């Protein structure tokens, strides 16, 4: 919807009011909140559970030879992020590279911590660490989703 129509007759037609240090629109499109949120939640599920192979899952946790399986796993996530942005906000597709790095760092840290403290699936602390790993991934996706939402909202209101 055009910004002037959304604001009513006689409304200003300049750029919508911005708030915050990241210059987010004062109002966000509810449609894009739903689309972006679902896209990144599904992306995490598909990347970490459906497309992560045994080779990736166990390989990235090894003390040596971990880089290739970790890079492959992070590349799956980067490809999914690139796809989301290519579909909905092409100028933000570069964030796929950011996702590659962040996802890899989070997963590598999880592996190092688990090995340092001897955590296995039989330990409660392993599952706390696993949950924290997922929390960090979702926090990353929250930022990506907010950027996508802001991008789409601004383009719809402009």
N, C-alpha and C positions, 0 to 999 in steps of 0.2 A: 504494500500500500504506500502511496506517495505521502511524504511527510505533511504537506499542506492539507491533504484530505484527512489524514489521521488527526490533525489538530483542529479541524473545522474551518468554517468560512472565515476569511480575513486573517488566517494564521500566517505567520512568517514562513517563507519558503527557503530560508537559508539552512545551513547545516544544523542538525539537531544539537541540543545542548549536551555537553560532555561533562563527565564527572570523574574524579579520581586521578591518581598519578599516572595511570595507564591510559587515560582518556577514553574510558568506556562510555558508550551512550547512556544517557540518564535512564532510558527505558530500553529493555531488551525484548526482542521478539520471542514470545512464548513458543511459537512454532520451532524456531531454531534452538531454543533451550532443549526441547524434547529431542529433536533430530540429532544434535551434537552430543547430548548426554548418552543417548542410546547407541550412537555410532561408536563412541569410545569405550563404553562398557562392553559392547559386543566384541570390539577389537581386542580388548584385553582377554576375554574368555577364549576367543578363537586362537589368538597368538600364544597364550600361555598354556592352554589345555588341549585344543584340538590339533593345532599344527606343530606343537613342540614334540619332537621325536624323542625316543629314549636316548639316542646318541647325543642330542642337544642337552637334555635334562641332566644326564649323568656326566657327560663330557665337560660341561661348563663348571662343574664342581670339583673336577680333578685337580691335584696339586700341579701337574704338568700337562701340557697338551690341551689346555682349557680354552685357548683363544679362538680356535676355529669353530668349535661348537657354540661358544658364546656369541661370536660374531654372526653365525648363521641364525641363531635364535633372535638376536637383536635386529637383524636384517628383515626377518619376518615381520616384526613389529614396525620397523621403519617403512616397509612396503605397505602395510595396512594403513599407517598414518598418512603416507603419501597418497594412497587411494582416497581416503576420506577428504583430504584437502583438495585433491585434483577434482573431485566431484562437486565440492561445495565452496571452496575458497582457493582458487588456483594460485594466487599470489602468496599463499602461506605454505605451499608444498615443501618449502625449504625446512619447515619444522620437522620433517621426517628425519633429517640428519641429526637434529637435536634429540629426537626420540631414540635414535640408534645409540647415541652416546649415553643418554640418561638411563635407558633400559639396561644397557650393558653394565654400567657402573653399579646400579642397584643390585642386579643379579650377581655380579662378581663379589660385591660386599657381602651379600647373603651367604655365598659359598665360603668365603674366607672366615666369616664369623662362625658359621656352622662347624667348619673344620677346626678352627681354633679352640672351640669349646666342646668338641666331640659330640655335637648334636646330631641325632638321627631321628627318624620318624617315630621312634619309641619314646622320645623325650617331649615333655610338654613345652619346653623352651624352644624346640625346633618349630612347633606349630605357631608359637607366638612370633618367632622370627619370620616364618612363612606368611603369616597374616600381616606383619609389618611391611614385608616386601610388597604384598598386594596393595596395601594402603599407599605406599609411596608411588606405585604405578598409577593408581587411581588419582592421586593428587596431581601427578604429571598430566594425566588426561583431563582433569578438571581445568587446568590452565589452558591446555590446547582447546578444549571445548569452549571456554570463555572467549578465547581469541576468535574462534570460528563464529560464535554467536554474535560478537561485536562486529565482526566483518560483515556478516550477512545482514544484521540489523541496519548498519550504516548504509549498505548498498540498497536496501529496500526503502529507507527513509530519504535517501538523497534524491 
